[in-house]
């Protein structure tokens, strides 16, 4: 195939895009007379929609890759390239392509590297269980932590054996957690720092301390090395099994970084950071003294600050080149990220404390009496509520308990101890140098708003949404590569704020007669009845069995005694989740009809006894997919649920597949003979980004196939006039129904459910 033919073929594969012809020629000219050109070009439609630059990089590297792999393995290699691109960007994908043998072939053989995506499923619960904190894991170029997220390399190839690389991941997260637990990033200031010992600057004291040296980078490495040493001793006490298991691994890493002859104090410090007690014989006398100080159970970050100052001059004299890289489990010290995360975490904690304190105030009768007359007192940490003062008071706990302060809420002359959860939040705020007393005003204000009637003025109004209850990632199916985009969509489960409105009462009055009939029909469905034939006893004679028995008798055969029919009543065992489209296209009559349908269905199903839950879905791009809780499976149909139904309102776009995958995950803990997933939608799946057309349809179809493989029966009720063009492909010919008039939806929906479950 000559260059002109190759160029023409490339343009056909990427149509309707029109790339620069000279870039295309440069990308494909080395493929002239290449025997595997058809297999190479077959992957272009897979890569091009994801990244044009990546596609050109692929064309430049593929011929070299084919010296290590077969043509049949090319699609798998491309999938790995795309996974690296989506996890770490173009540079990560380029680095992956440069060494096919090490990064791909060895992995196929089960050798060498370990990947974060493959082990994150158990590594995240491990570190959350060890730490007792809501830590997260995320891929990044280098190891670090901001105290909320631990950043890890997408892949580790540090050691020859895959099992050792997996164990290394475990060691890395343990050390990063230790830094958070030991307050490495927020040490107590050394004496004599004046204004840095208090106020806002105290939180950033470590940065001020490091900047005070002529070479802040060297000072940071000294401090971080000493803290790594202290973290090693901490982990020997907290996780002795892990440290025993990783001892050979740590020695291999040290041997690869440092030769037998170690020159310079800084290198010796780094080497001492993870050596167990019996391997410290080669350190200098001064280092042995440092090791002894930091190995003490009461050693603190302040000790590392003091030792850094003592060692700095000698380390600066021995430094003549760039600093060697840190130990991989030590990672990098990124204080700017730590301070940003701390600020965000402090705001979240303060908001939660004010909200929890407001609920506590609402449960105290003496506070409720005057909460509508809130006036801030001149005294800090105090509120005047009517004629009563609310003060957050702290007192030392009893010696027999612990040394922590106990917080009390004082109202007038009465004082009550705060619940345990509020005590913990108040102490956490103290750790953030955010005095809990500051949030009395906010808490009382929230309590006052909660006691007000709110927006229920007899009209149907849009609802707000409370904070995220649950967030997780889901894969997305890419039909072009015949594989998943790993952890591609971020889905948040949110709470719809109940809104007092007249929507549900008006709907109940409007459909009163139909609701009475539906309740009667559904009540008759409570038990399923069927006839069991050829029984030894029963309600009636089975004529077919009787005739066969007489024929056997005349033929000289022993007659059967199974001559009766018995009526069998089976209890229903059905669980159903309703997934409601809340995209912006449901505004107006469509949204009203959907809400009326839900009201009628809920009223009827209360007589039936089936377990059912209701969720809405919407979103904007892959990182803001949203599912809205309206009713959980095990939740009662209360007035609050009715208010949530009335609060359903149109939002963003229709990225349906993440919501379907989330419903499938919710069904995993549900034990039922029949599990239904019924979707109400007014259009095909699409989003603001490139999620549309065949790509969106294929992803949704694959999500539905995943649901079926989990034993769930999906069904769709749609009012899209073009549904026949794609619904049969997504759901199957008999698994959807088109309603041509949206006004018929409230009447048809209960009937559809009755047919599906009988």
Secondary structure as the mmCIF struct_conf table of DSSP 4:
data_model
#
loop_
_struct_conf.conf_type_id
_struct_conf.id
_struct_conf.beg_label_comp_id
_struct_conf.beg_label_asym_id
_struct_conf.beg_label_seq_id
_struct_conf.end_label_comp_id
_struct_conf.end_label_asym_id
_struct_conf.end_label_seq_id
HELX_RH_AL_P HELX_RH_AL_P1 UNK A 3 UNK A 14
TURN_TY1_P TURN_TY1_P1 UNK A 15 UNK A 16
HELX_RH_AL_P HELX_RH_AL_P2 UNK A 21 UNK A 28
HELX_RH_3T_P HELX_RH_3T_P1 UNK A 29 UNK A 31
TURN_TY1_P TURN_TY1_P2 UNK A 32 UNK A 33
TURN_TY1_P TURN_TY1_P3 UNK A 35 UNK A 36
HELX_RH_AL_P HELX_RH_AL_P3 UNK A 37 UNK A 41
TURN_TY1_P TURN_TY1_P4 UNK A 42 UNK A 43
HELX_RH_AL_P HELX_RH_AL_P4 UNK A 44 UNK A 48
TURN_TY1_P TURN_TY1_P5 UNK A 49 UNK A 50
HELX_RH_AL_P HELX_RH_AL_P5 UNK A 52 UNK A 65
TURN_TY1_P TURN_TY1_P6 UNK A 66 UNK A 68
BEND BEND1 UNK A 69 UNK A 69
HELX_RH_3T_P HELX_RH_3T_P2 UNK A 71 UNK A 73
HELX_RH_AL_P HELX_RH_AL_P6 UNK A 74 UNK A 98
HELX_RH_AL_P HELX_RH_AL_P7 UNK A 100 UNK A 100
HELX_RH_PI_P HELX_RH_PI_P1 UNK A 101 UNK A 105
HELX_RH_AL_P HELX_RH_AL_P8 UNK A 106 UNK A 108
TURN_TY1_P TURN_TY1_P7 UNK A 109 UNK A 110
BEND BEND2 UNK A 112 UNK A 112
STRN STRN1 UNK A 114 UNK A 115
HELX_RH_AL_P HELX_RH_AL_P9 UNK A 116 UNK A 131
BEND BEND3 UNK A 133 UNK A 133
STRN STRN2 UNK A 136 UNK A 139
BEND BEND4 UNK A 141 UNK A 142
STRN STRN3 UNK A 144 UNK A 145
BEND BEND5 UNK A 147 UNK A 148
STRN STRN4 UNK A 149 UNK A 152
BEND BEND6 UNK A 154 UNK A 154
STRN STRN5 UNK A 155 UNK A 156
BEND BEND7 UNK A 158 UNK A 161
HELX_RH_AL_P HELX_RH_AL_P10 UNK A 162 UNK A 181
TURN_TY1_P TURN_TY1_P8 UNK A 182 UNK A 185
BEND BEND8 UNK A 186 UNK A 186
HELX_LH_PP_P HELX_LH_PP_P1 UNK A 187 UNK A 190
BEND BEND9 UNK A 191 UNK A 192
HELX_RH_3T_P HELX_RH_3T_P3 UNK A 194 UNK A 197
BEND BEND10 UNK A 198 UNK A 199
HELX_RH_AL_P HELX_RH_AL_P11 UNK A 200 UNK A 203
TURN_TY1_P TURN_TY1_P9 UNK A 204 UNK A 204
HELX_RH_AL_P HELX_RH_AL_P12 UNK A 205 UNK A 211
TURN_TY1_P TURN_TY1_P10 UNK A 212 UNK A 212
BEND BEND11 UNK A 213 UNK A 215
HELX_RH_AL_P HELX_RH_AL_P13 UNK A 216 UNK A 238
HELX_RH_AL_P HELX_RH_AL_P14 UNK A 240 UNK A 245
TURN_TY1_P TURN_TY1_P11 UNK A 246 UNK A 246
HELX_RH_AL_P HELX_RH_AL_P15 UNK A 247 UNK A 257
BEND BEND12 UNK A 258 UNK A 258
BEND BEND13 UNK A 260 UNK A 261
BEND BEND14 UNK A 264 UNK A 264
HELX_RH_AL_P HELX_RH_AL_P16 UNK A 265 UNK A 272
TURN_TY1_P TURN_TY1_P12 UNK A 273 UNK A 274
HELX_RH_3T_P HELX_RH_3T_P4 UNK A 277 UNK A 279
TURN_TY1_P TURN_TY1_P13 UNK A 281 UNK A 282
BEND BEND15 UNK A 283 UNK A 283
HELX_RH_AL_P HELX_RH_AL_P17 UNK A 285 UNK A 294
TURN_TY1_P TURN_TY1_P14 UNK A 295 UNK A 295
BEND BEND16 UNK A 296 UNK A 296
TURN_TY1_P TURN_TY1_P15 UNK A 297 UNK A 298
HELX_RH_AL_P HELX_RH_AL_P18 UNK A 301 UNK A 318
BEND BEND17 UNK A 321 UNK A 321
HELX_LH_PP_P HELX_LH_PP_P2 UNK A 322 UNK A 327
TURN_TY1_P TURN_TY1_P16 UNK A 328 UNK A 330
HELX_RH_AL_P HELX_RH_AL_P19 UNK A 335 UNK A 362
TURN_TY1_P TURN_TY1_P17 UNK A 363 UNK A 363
HELX_RH_AL_P HELX_RH_AL_P20 UNK A 365 UNK A 368
TURN_TY1_P TURN_TY1_P18 UNK A 369 UNK A 372
BEND BEND18 UNK A 373 UNK A 373
STRN STRN6 UNK A 374 UNK A 376
BEND BEND19 UNK A 378 UNK A 379
TURN_TY1_P TURN_TY1_P19 UNK A 380 UNK A 381
STRN STRN7 UNK A 382 UNK A 385
TURN_TY1_P TURN_TY1_P20 UNK A 386 UNK A 387
STRN STRN8 UNK A 388 UNK A 396
HELX_LH_PP_P HELX_LH_PP_P3 UNK A 397 UNK A 398
TURN_TY1_P TURN_TY1_P21 UNK A 399 UNK A 401
BEND BEND20 UNK A 403 UNK A 403
STRN STRN9 UNK A 405 UNK A 411
TURN_TY1_P TURN_TY1_P22 UNK A 412 UNK A 413
STRN STRN10 UNK A 414 UNK A 417
HELX_LH_PP_P HELX_LH_PP_P4 UNK A 418 UNK A 419
HELX_RH_AL_P HELX_RH_AL_P21 UNK A 420 UNK A 431
TURN_TY1_P TURN_TY1_P23 UNK A 432 UNK A 433
HELX_RH_3T_P HELX_RH_3T_P5 UNK A 436 UNK A 439
HELX_RH_AL_P HELX_RH_AL_P22 UNK A 440 UNK A 451
BEND BEND21 UNK A 452 UNK A 452
TURN_TY1_P TURN_TY1_P24 UNK A 454 UNK A 455
BEND BEND22 UNK A 457 UNK A 459
STRN STRN11 UNK A 465 UNK A 478
TURN_TY1_P TURN_TY1_P25 UNK A 479 UNK A 482
STRN STRN12 UNK A 483 UNK A 496
HELX_LH_PP_P HELX_LH_PP_P5 UNK A 497 UNK A 498
BEND BEND23 UNK A 502 UNK A 502
HELX_RH_AL_P HELX_RH_AL_P23 UNK A 503 UNK A 510
TURN_TY1_P TURN_TY1_P26 UNK A 511 UNK A 511
HELX_RH_AL_P HELX_RH_AL_P24 UNK A 512 UNK A 524
TURN_TY1_P TURN_TY1_P27 UNK A 525 UNK A 525
BEND BEND24 UNK A 526 UNK A 526
STRN STRN13 UNK A 527 UNK A 535
BEND BEND25 UNK A 536 UNK A 537
BEND BEND26 UNK A 539 UNK A 539
STRN STRN14 UNK A 540 UNK A 541
HELX_RH_AL_P HELX_RH_AL_P25 UNK A 543 UNK A 554
TURN_TY1_P TURN_TY1_P28 UNK A 555 UNK A 556
HELX_LH_PP_P HELX_LH_PP_P6 UNK A 557 UNK A 560
BEND BEND27 UNK A 561 UNK A 561
STRN STRN15 UNK A 564 UNK A 571
STRN STRN16 UNK A 574 UNK A 581
BEND BEND28 UNK A 583 UNK A 583
HELX_RH_3T_P HELX_RH_3T_P6 UNK A 584 UNK A 586
TURN_TY1_P TURN_TY1_P29 UNK A 587 UNK A 588
HELX_RH_AL_P HELX_RH_AL_P26 UNK A 589 UNK A 605
TURN_TY1_P TURN_TY1_P30 UNK A 606 UNK A 608
STRN STRN17 UNK A 611 UNK A 619
BEND BEND29 UNK A 620 UNK A 621
HELX_RH_3T_P HELX_RH_3T_P7 UNK A 622 UNK A 624
STRN STRN18 UNK A 625 UNK A 631
TURN_TY1_P TURN_TY1_P31 UNK A 633 UNK A 634
HELX_RH_AL_P HELX_RH_AL_P27 UNK A 639 UNK A 646
TURN_TY1_P TURN_TY1_P32 UNK A 647 UNK A 647
BEND BEND30 UNK A 652 UNK A 652
STRN STRN19 UNK A 654 UNK A 654
HELX_RH_AL_P HELX_RH_AL_P28 UNK A 656 UNK A 667
TURN_TY1_P TURN_TY1_P33 UNK A 668 UNK A 669
BEND BEND31 UNK A 673 UNK A 673
STRN STRN20 UNK A 674 UNK A 681
BEND BEND32 UNK A 682 UNK A 683
STRN STRN21 UNK A 686 UNK A 686
BEND BEND33 UNK A 688 UNK A 690
HELX_RH_AL_P HELX_RH_AL_P29 UNK A 693 UNK A 709
TURN_TY1_P TURN_TY1_P34 UNK A 710 UNK A 711
STRN STRN22 UNK A 713 UNK A 718
TURN_TY1_P TURN_TY1_P35 UNK A 721 UNK A 722
HELX_RH_3T_P HELX_RH_3T_P8 UNK A 723 UNK A 725
TURN_TY1_P TURN_TY1_P36 UNK A 726 UNK A 726
HELX_RH_AL_P HELX_RH_AL_P30 UNK A 727 UNK A 731
TURN_TY1_P TURN_TY1_P37 UNK A 733 UNK A 734
BEND BEND34 UNK A 735 UNK A 735
STRN STRN23 UNK A 736 UNK A 738
BEND BEND35 UNK A 740 UNK A 740
HELX_RH_3T_P HELX_RH_3T_P9 UNK A 742 UNK A 744
HELX_RH_AL_P HELX_RH_AL_P31 UNK A 745 UNK A 756
TURN_TY1_P TURN_TY1_P38 UNK A 757 UNK A 757
#
